[in-house]
Amino acid sequence: MSRESIRNTISLMLITVIAGLLLGAVYEVTKEPIREQKQRAKEAAYKEVFADAADFEEQAVDDKREADLKEQGMDVQIDEVMKVLDAQGNGIGYVLTVTDHEGYGGDIQFAMGVRTDGTLNSISFLSIGETAGLGMKAQEDAFKGQFAGKKVEHFSYTKDGATSESEIDAISGATITTNAVTNGVNAGLSYIDALSE
């Protein structure tokens, strides 16, 4: 090996080490602000799906109930369960953070608020990376508003126009996204229904 090759190898190694150290330092500096921003986004989503909540009390995710969802063929994860309290400290429902792994562009994560009587207040997206102009329309009120204020056991979607409370109009050209969101909502409803047993 020539001196030139050795010098180039050492130079590349030093550059790699310095770049790695700088990248690690940037990660450490930005880690906490990113975590805080995600937490603020979650709290805003909780308030959006349960506007009359006075407080939220974190509950443990029941692994058995989550496993039951998988047995039902739902590729869904319940990330967080929050009991919703009114000003007097009474439980008035739950907010779930749900991740559905069947989105066209990857995972779709949203918060959903459900009252103790089983009425779905609404949903609010935390993370969605679907196709612009198609699947991203899931964030629009025209789609997500279809879930709001409904008390049903199970939602389904249709391409021919909803004719019942339990039907959701599919997003044109984004059936996979529609299916993923609908399945995620159904999983959340099933999870909450099991909490009341």
N, C-alpha and C positions, 0 to 999 in steps of 0.2 A: 504494500500500500504506500503510495507516495505521500510526501509531506502535504501537498495540496489537498489530497483526499482526506487526510486526517484533520487538517485545519477546517475544511468544509463540514466534516462530520461533527466536530466539536462546536462549530458555529451554529449548525442546525439544532444540535442538542440544547445549547444555551437559549436559543430563540424559543424552542418548544417549552423549556422549563419556565422561562420568564412569561411567556404567553399563558401558560397554565396557571401560574401564580396570580397573574393579573385577572384572569377569568374567575378564579376562586375568590379574589377580593371583591370583584364586582358582584358576584353572587351573594356574598355575605352582606354587602351594603344594601342590595335591593331585596333580599329575602323578606325582611320584616315589613317594609312598605307594601310589597305585593300581597303578603298575607293579610295585612290590615285592609287593603283595598278589596280583597275577595270577601272578607268578613263584612265590610260595609255594604257590598253588593248583595250579600245574602240577607242581611238585616232589612235592606230596602225591599227585597223580594218578599220577605215575610210580611212586612207591612202592606205590600201591594195585595197579597192574597188573603190577608186577614186584617183589614183596616181598623176594625174596632178592638183589636187586641191591646191590652194594657201592658202585658208582659209575656215573655216566652220562657218556658222551663224545659231545659234539655232532658230528654229521656234516652235510655239505652235502646239501641236498635236490637230487636229480638231476632237473633240468628235463625231460630227455628222457623219463624214466620217468613223470613227472607228465603230460607231453603224451600219452604212450601211454594213460594212464587216460582222458583226455578223448576220445581217438580211439575208445576202447571204449564211449563214451557215458556215462561216469561224471562227473557234475558235482561233482567232489570235488577238494579241494586238500590236499596234504601240507604242513603248516605247519612241521613240525620232525621231525627224525630223530635219535634218541639211541641210540648203541650201548650196550648194557648190559654191564657188567663185573662179574665176581665178585671176591672178596677177593684173588685172585692176579693180577688184571688180565686174565683171559681173557674173551673175548667170549662171552656166553651168550644173546644175543638182541638185540632192538631194541624201543624204545618209539617209536611214532609219534604225533604230534598231527595229527589229521585233521579237516578241516572239510567237511561235506556241505552243499551249497547247496540241497537239495531238501526241507528240512523244511517242515511245514505253517506254522509260525510264523517261518520264516526259517532262518538257518544253524544247524547243530548241530555243535558241536565237542567232540571227545572224544580221550582218550589210549587207546592200545591197546598191550599188551605181547605180543610174539611171541617164543618161544624159537627157537634156531637150528634145531631140528628141525621148525619150522613149527607148533608147538602154540600156540594163542592162550590166553594166561593169563586175561585179562579186559579189560574196557573200563571207563573212568571218564569221566563227562561233565564238561567244563569250561564249556560254555555251551550252554544249551538253553532255548528260549522257546516250547514247544509248548502246546497247550490244557490247562489245569488239569483233572485228573481223567480225561484221555484220553491225549494224547501225552506228558504229563509222567510217565506211568507207565513210560516208557522208563528212567528213573533207578532204578526199583525192581529189587531182586535177582531178582524173578520173571521179569523180561524180560532184563535185561543178563546175569544169571547163566547164561542159556542158551548164551552164547558161550564161557564159561569152560572151560578145559581141553580144548578140542576141536582136533583136527588134521584139518582139511578144507581143500580147495582153494577152495571156494566155498560160501557160505551162501545158502539161500533161505528164504522164510517161507511159512507155511501158516495158513489159518483153521480147518482141520479137525483139528488136533492133530499135532504133529511125530511122524514115524515113523522118522526116521533122524538120525544125528549132525549132518548138514548142514542139517537143517530147524530153523527157529525158529518158535515159536508167535507169531502176530501179536498185537499189542495190540488188543483189541476196540474198535472205533470209531476207531482211529488207524492205519489202513493206510499213510497217507502217511509218518507218523513211522517206523513199522516199516520201510518201504521205504528211507527215507533212512538210517537207522542200518545196516541190512543192507548197503546199497550202499557206505556208508562203510567198513564192516569189510572187505567184499570188495575194495575198492580198496586198503586197507592191506595185506591179505594178498597181493594181486597185486604191490604195490610191493616188499614184503619178499622175495617169491619171486624177483623180478627181481634183487634184491641178491645172491642166492646163486648166480646164473648165472656 
